[in-house]
Amino acid sequence: MLSHGMKQTGGISLNHLQGVIFAILNPWVAIGILLLLAFFATYMTALSWADLTYVLPATSFGYVLLALVAKFLLHEQVSPMRWLGIALITGGVGFIAGGPSLTEHPHSSTEIPAGSSPRESGEGVLRAKNAGVETPTSVER
Amino acid sequence: MKQIYTWSAILAIVFASVVGDVLLARAMKQVGDVGDLRRRAGLGVVILRTLGNGNFLLGVVAMAAAFFSLLFALSWGDVSLVAPAAASLTFIGNAVAAKIFLHERVDQRRWIAVVLVAAGVALLAG
């Protein structure tokens, strides 16, 4: 969603940039930068909760939204190949979303204590919470 | 000749963004659960701890390198080749790198998802 906003504003701002270098003051560019920052912040937050191989394919759902917005709001033509692409991405995202989702700890737990010690108590809470969330996966294993 | 330039630039994009993603993911694993941390210490601590993380800074540098490689690639090749090739190869490279360097358990389900998404992105971006 945010990446779609970025791309849209990015496209618009490019047209403006051709004429003016003051484009940074252009509200579209400002909105674009803000959205990019927001995307980055939420992306980082998601990475702190789940695996990279979980988050990254999920973010690609933005491509699907982008195509749908192009079709229904901008009334662009969406070719059959693109519909196939949309179907593939949707299927892939569905695959991981249904999968054993979140972080897995056996390896990363060796990595985390390298940080500062005051986090230890918080880690315990985190782990307890995840253990609660992940009960289905632990059953699977 | 130009093709070699374009493809090496694409590989540079893929390499840099995979490195960046892995570093960022590692950084956020070190920072810990952001929601949890914010509730206990406040948003400022979250931002400071993230920005002060070495892996995070290196990751951002790698992302910037990926962006400049993209500019180079675009100066040599068509968008319709560069964008889908770089995007879908990045997905596959990330899955491999996450398995090797982050020790994530990339099971069959995730492999299938990665391949599906990579193919879909290649079709959409092309």
Boltz contact constraints between the chains, C-beta under 6 A:
constraints:
  - contact:
      token1: [A, 44]
      token2: [B, 28]
      max_distance: 6.0
  - contact:
      token1: [A, 45]
      token2: [B, 34]
      max_distance: 6.0
  - contact:
      token1: [A, 47]
      token2: [B, 25]
      max_distance: 6.0
  - contact:
      token1: [A, 47]
      token2: [B, 28]
      max_distance: 6.0
  - contact:
      token1: [A, 48]
      token2: [B, 28]
      max_distance: 6.0
  - contact:
      token1: [A, 48]
      token2: [B, 31]
      max_distance: 6.0
  - contact:
      token1: [A, 48]
      token2: [B, 33]
      max_distance: 6.0
  - contact:
      token1: [A, 48]
      token2: [B, 34]
      max_distance: 6.0
  - contact:
      token1: [A, 51]
      token2: [B, 104]
      max_distance: 6.0
  - contact:
      token1: [A, 52]
      token2: [B, 25]
      max_distance: 6.0
  - contact:
      token1: [A, 52]
      token2: [B, 98]
      max_distance: 6.0
  - contact:
      token1: [A, 53]
      token2: [B, 95]
      max_distance: 6.0
  - contact:
      token1: [A, 53]
      token2: [B, 98]
      max_distance: 6.0
  - contact:
      token1: [A, 53]
      token2: [B, 104]
      max_distance: 6.0
  - contact:
      token1: [A, 53]
      token2: [B, 106]
      max_distance: 6.0
  - contact:
      token1: [A, 53]
      token2: [B, 110]
      max_distance: 6.0
  - contact:
      token1: [A, 56]
      token2: [B, 94]
      max_distance: 6.0
  - contact:
      token1: [A, 57]
      token2: [B, 113]
      max_distance: 6.0
  - contact:
      token1: [A, 57]
      token2: [B, 117]
      max_distance: 6.0
  - contact:
      token1: [A, 60]
      token2: [B, 117]
      max_distance: 6.0
  - contact:
      token1: [A, 60]
      token2: [B, 121]
      max_distance: 6.0
  - contact:
      token1: [A, 63]
      token2: [B, 121]
      max_distance: 6.0
  - contact:
      token1: [A, 63]
      token2: [B, 124]
      max_distance: 6.0
  - contact:
      token1: [A, 81]
      token2: [B, 123]
      max_distance: 6.0
  - contact:
      token1: [A, 82]
      token2: [B, 124]
      max_distance: 6.0
  - contact:
      token1: [A, 84]
      token2: [B, 123]
      max_distance: 6.0
  - contact:
      token1: [A, 85]
      token2: [B, 120]
      max_distance: 6.0
  - contact:
      token1: [A, 85]
      token2: [B, 123]
      max_distance: 6.0
  - contact:
      token1: [A, 85]
      token2: [B, 124]
      max_distance: 6.0
  - contact:
      token1: [A, 88]
      token2: [B, 116]
      max_distance: 6.0
  - contact:
      token1: [A, 88]
      token2: [B, 119]
      max_distance: 6.0
  - contact:
      token1: [A, 88]
      token2: [B, 120]
      max_distance: 6.0
  - contact:
      token1: [A, 89]
      token2: [B, 117]
      max_distance: 6.0
  - contact:
      token1: [A, 89]
      token2: [B, 120]
      max_distance: 6.0
  - contact:
      token1: [A, 91]
      token2: [B, 116]
      max_distance: 6.0
  - contact:
      token1: [A, 92]
      token2: [B, 113]
      max_distance: 6.0
  - contact:
      token1: [A, 92]
      token2: [B, 116]
      max_distance: 6.0
  - contact:
      token1: [A, 92]
      token2: [B, 117]
      max_distance: 6.0
  - contact:
      token1: [A, 95]
      token2: [B, 109]
      max_distance: 6.0
  - contact:
      token1: [A, 95]
      token2: [B, 112]
      max_distance: 6.0
  - contact:
      token1: [A, 95]
      token2: [B, 113]
      max_distance: 6.0
  - contact:
      token1: [A, 96]
      token2: [B, 110]
      max_distance: 6.0
  - contact:
      token1: [A, 96]
      token2: [B, 113]
      max_distance: 6.0
  - contact:
      token1: [A, 99]
      token2: [B, 109]
      max_distance: 6.0
  - contact:
      token1: [A, 104]
      token2: [B, 105]
      max_distance: 6.0
  - contact:
      token1: [A, 107]
      token2: [B, 103]
      max_distance: 6.0
  - contact:
      token1: [A, 108]
      token2: [B, 29]
      max_distance: 6.0
  - contact:
      token1: [A, 115]
      token2: [B, 30]
      max_distance: 6.0
  - contact:
      token1: [A, 126]
      token2: [B, 33]
      max_distance: 6.0
  - contact:
      token1: [A, 126]
      token2: [B, 36]
      max_distance: 6.0
